[in-house]
Amino acid sequence: MYQDERFDVPCIGPDTIEVAAEAGVQGIVIEAGKTLLLGKEEIEQKAADLGVTVFAYSSGV
């Protein structure tokens, strides 16, 4: 299924990190330059506090 990024932009925020940690997720991969970070500093702090790694990759396209 195709995601129309004009209307449905991928994003993560502090709540994403918290829910991931509660579910036992240890890492989240996002696409660099195409994912909105809602509160970057808070995401970084919450990820560090809860032991969740956030990794940004680039498809090179």
N, C-alpha and C positions, 0 to 999 in steps of 0.2 A: 504494500500500500504506500502511496506517495503522500508525503507531508508537504502541504503548500505553505512554505515559510513566509509568504506574504501576510498570512493571517494567523498562523500557528507557529510562533517562534519558540524554539526550545529554550528553556530557562531553568535555573536552579537558584535556590535561596537557602537561608539558614534552616528553614523548616525541612527542606529536602535532606539536608545533612542529618538533622535530628531523626527523621523518620527512617533514613537509611541505617543509622546506628542502632535504632530500636529493633530493626529487622535483622541485624547481624551483618549488614553489608560493610565491607572494609574498604571498598574503593568505588569511585564513580568516575567514569570517563566521559568527557564532554568534547565537542568539536570546537577547536580554537577559532575565534573570529565569527562564529555562527551561533553561539549560545550566550544568552543574557545572564549575567550574574547579578542577582538582586541583593545587594549589600555585600560586596566583595570582601571587605575587612571582616565582617561578621561571619561570612562563610569560612574564611581562613581560620578564624579563632575557634569557631564551633567544630570544624573538622579536626583541628589540632587537639582540642579538648576531648573529643569523642573517639579519636583514633580512626577517622575516615580519611582516606587519601583521595584527593581530587586531581585527576590527571587530564590535561588538555592535549589533544592530538590534532594534527593538521593532515588532511588528506592529500595535500600538495596539488590540488586542482584549483 
